[in-house]
């Protein structure tokens, strides 16, 4: 698994079904919105048979999810992208070179809107680096050096402090770093197994880190999806309850208004998209989508009512698939196709983040 790549890294922020642009004039058209979400119930809802576009019924609030429904025959419609193309055409892109070496960048904005980028060189030795855009261009610093693997993730807290997570292959754990008094402080999140793969990072209202990653069955583990959080002095790691899971298919995490973690992952055995949230001391798990080979490379966001919205990949063949979006509408999950992708190169040696949400 020792892979060495030398790619020229630029700030090219183009993601299927989601783009980040700097506006230099013109007015973007308004896309057709998804169904308006409502707040989740405060008590366990009764099981509901999914209708068209609904693939499972489960509550992402503190109440227990409803029983999973059988796979449905919800109609899948081909998306149209004319509105999206018109919106993008009204923006002008400014492209700059961040560094001349690195790959798998992750982007975050600080409270002032300044971009921060984390990127990695998967080699022996490799590195994790951080870049922040200043008046004189990109300021690059080395976070850590070693034998590492991505994908990696970066978040910036309300005080403007960048925090990064990735897989430390030397230590066989997930690694976490934050900038303290101008210096990078790096910690390995210690836990039995060769874990910390496909990690993602979220911050709660106090800026505390929460991570999700995989302790994969490729290394003989039955743990699967693992969640970790830092209480200020020590890391706590726990299993979400996924059972054996392979890495290379991505994960997602978000923290709600009550600082409760929500996570998503791809069940590579059932080929389904899975979701869980922490209710007190236990995890409540449900199936979001089970129509076909769905759920790879998920990205999770929460709306103002803490309802979950998930973008993910539906695999059709080795090189084609669809970006899909699922959201909790207060009673059930609703999903729809967004756009079709051709000539996809995904997985361990390709992209593991194919969509994003804001």
N, C-alpha and C positions, 0 to 999 in steps of 0.2 A: 504493500500500500504506500510505498514511498514514492510519491509523485512529485516531480519538480516542474514547475511551470514558470515561465517568464512572460508576463503579459504587460502591456503598457496600459496603465490605469488612468482613465480620464473621468471627469464628472459627467457621465452620460446617463442621465436619469430618465430612462424610457422604460416603462413597465406596461405590459399588456393590461388593458382595462383600467390603467391608472397612470397619470403623468404628473410630473412636477415641472412647472415652468415659471420663468420670470416674465411678467407682462410688461410689454413696452408700448402698449396701445391697442385699441380695438376692444370689442366687447364679445365675450364668449357666449355662445348659446347655452340655454339651460337644458340639460338632459332630462329625459323622462325619469322621475324618481321611482325608487322601489316602493312597495307598499309601506304605509306609515306604521311604525311599530307602536305598541302600547306597553305600559308597564306590566311586568309579569305578575301572576297571582301571588298572594301572600299565603295561600294554602294549596296543597297538592291538587292540581286539576284532574278531572276525570279523563281517562284515556279517550282520545279522539281519533277517529279514522281519518287519515290524511285525504284531502281533496286534491284537485289538480294543482300540481306544483308543490305539494306537500309530501315530504318523504319520511318524516317521523314526528312523533309528538313527545316533547320533553320540556320541562321548565328550567330556564337558566337562572332562576332566582333561588332564594334560600330554601324554597320548598322542594320536595323530592320530585324528580322528573316523572312524567307519566310513563306508563308502560310503552315499550317500543312497538310500533305498528309493523306489520309485514311489508315487504317490498311492494311498492305500488307501481302502477303503470302511468304515472304522470307524464303528460305530453311534453316533449322537448321541442321548442321552437327555435328556428334559426334566428340569431340576433341581427340587428341592423346597426351599422356603425357610422351612418352619415352625420348624425348629430355630434358624435365624438370627434370625427374628422374636422368638422366645421369649427368646433371649439378649439382644437389644437392649432388650426391654421391661423388663429388670431393672436398667437403668442410668438415671440421671438426667442430662440435659444441662445444663450451665451455659454460657450464650451471652453473649458480651461483644463490644462494638464495638472493633476494633483501630484503625481509622482511617476517615475519612469519604471517602476517595478511593483507588482502586487496584483491581487485579484479579489473577487468576492466582496466588493465594497458594501458597507451598510451606512445609511445616511440618517442623521437626526438634526433637528433645528433646536437651538437654545431659546430661552424666553425672548431674546431680542431678534430672533429670526436668522441668526448666523448659522451657516451650515457646518456640521462636524461630520467627518467621514472616518470610519474604521475600515482597514483593509489588511489583507494577509498574504504572506508568501508561504505556500505549502511546500517546504523543502527541508533539507538537512544541511546546514541550519536554515531555519526560516524566521519569520518575524510576524508580529502584529504591530501595525503603525496607526497613528491617529493624525488626522489633518483638520485644521480649522482655518476658515477663510478670514484673513485680516485685510487691512488697508493695503498692505504691500504684497498680497498674494497668499498662497497657502503656506501655513506654518506646520511643518511635519515633525513629529516626534516618534521615537520608537518606544512602544509600550512594553514589549517583551520579545526576547529572542529564544528560539528553540524549535522543536519538531511539533508543528501545530497543524490542525485541520479546521477548515470552515465547514459550514457557514458561521459567520460571527455576527454579533448584534451590538448596536450602540444605542444608548439613550442619554439624554441630558436632563438633569434635574432642574428644579425651579431656581436654584442658585447658580446655574450655568456650569455645573460640574459634569463632565462626560464620564460615562461608565460603560464598560465593554465586557462581553463574554464570548468565549470560544472554546474549542476542544484542545486540551493539552495532551498530545499523544505520548509525550515522555512520561508524564505523571499518571496517565490513563484516567483523567478526571476532567470535569469542566473547570475552566479558569475564569476569573473575574478580576477586573482592574478598574480603579478609579483614580482620578487626578487629585492629589492631596498636596496643597501648598506647592504646586508647580511640579510635583514628582509623581510618577505612576507607582501606585501601590498594587501589587498583584497577589492574588490569593488563589490557591487551588481548592475547589469545593470537594473535600475528601468524602468518599463513600465507597463501599466495597464494589468491585466490578470495574470493567473497562468502560466507564460511563462518560456522560457529558457530550454525546454526539447530537448533532442537529439542534443545538441550543438556541433559545430565544430569551429575551430579557424584557422585563417590565418594571416600572417604578411605581410605588404607591404614593399616597398623599404626603407622606413624610420623606419621600425620596429613597426609601429602602428598596433594595433590589429583590426581585422575584424572578426565578428562572425555571424554564422547562427544558428538558433534554431527554435523550434516549440512552438507556443501558441495554445495548442491542443483543438480540438472540444470536447474531453472527459470532459473538464471543461467549456463547453458552449461557447467557443470562435469561432468567424468567421475569426480571423486574420490569422491563419495558419503559414506559413513560415515568420520569421522575421529576419531582418539583422540589425546588430549594429556595430558601429565603434566609436573609441575614438580619438578625435581631439587633445588630449594633456591634456585637462582639463575636458571635459564633454562628455558623451556618447550620441550618436544620434541613435535612434531606428526607423525603418520604416518597413512597411509591403511590402513584395515582390509582393503580388497579387495572391497568390495561392488559396485563398478561404479556407474554413474549411479543416483542415488536422489533422489526428490523430498522436499522438506521438507513438514511439516504432519502427519506421521503418528507422530511421537514416536520416542524411543530409550530404552534402559535400560543401566545399567552397574552392576557390582559388582566388588569386589576380594576375592580369596579369602585363605585363611590363609597363603599363600606370597606375598602381595602381587601376584598375577597378575591383570590385568584381564580381565573377561568382559563382552561387550556383546551387545545384541539390537536388532533394527530390523525394519521392515516393508519388504519388497521390493515396491514399488508396481507393478512390471511383471508379476511372477509372482503377485502377491497372496498371498505366503507370509510366514511368520514365520521370520526368520533369526537365527542365534546364532554367535558367534565367541569364542574365547579366545586369549590370547597364549601361545604355546609357544616360549620362548627368544626368538629374533629374528623369528619369523614368526607369522602368525595362522592358526588352524584354524577353518574355517567350515562350517556345516551347516544344513540345513533342519529346523526344529522341527515345524512344522505346515503342511500344504499342502492341507487339505480345505476348499475354498471360498475366500472372500475373508477371510483370517485374518491377524492379526498387527499390526493398527493399535494404537497407543498402548501399547506393551509396558512392563511393569515387571519388573525382574529382581532376584531375591534368591538367596542361596546358603545351603544348610543347613550343619550342623556338619561334614559330610563334603565340603563344597565342591561338592555337587551343585546344579545350577541348577534353580530354580523360577521360572516366568514366568507372569504374568497378562497378558491381552491381550484385544482386541476382535475378535469375528467379525461382519462386516457382513452383514446380510441384506437391508436396503433403505436408503434415504436416512435413515430415521428409526428403524429397529429393528436389533437385533443381540443378541449374547450376550457376556457376560464368560466367558472360558475360562481354564483353568489347565493348564499343561504342566510336567512335571517329569522329570528324568533319574532312572531307577530303578536305574542301575548297568549296564544293558544296552541300553536304548532309551528314547526319549521316550514318555511317556504323557500324554494330554490328555483333558480333560473339560469340559463346559459347567458353569458355576456358576449363572448367572441370566440371564434375558432382560431387555433394556432396551427401553423404548418411548419414543417422542418424543425421540430422541437428536438433539442439536445438537452435532456434533463437527467437528474439522478446524481450519482456520486461524482462522475467526471463532468457533469454539466451543471446547469442552473438548478438550484434548489429553492429559489424564491422567484416565482413566476408571476405573482400578483401582489397587490397591496391595497390597503383601504385607508381613507381618512374620513 
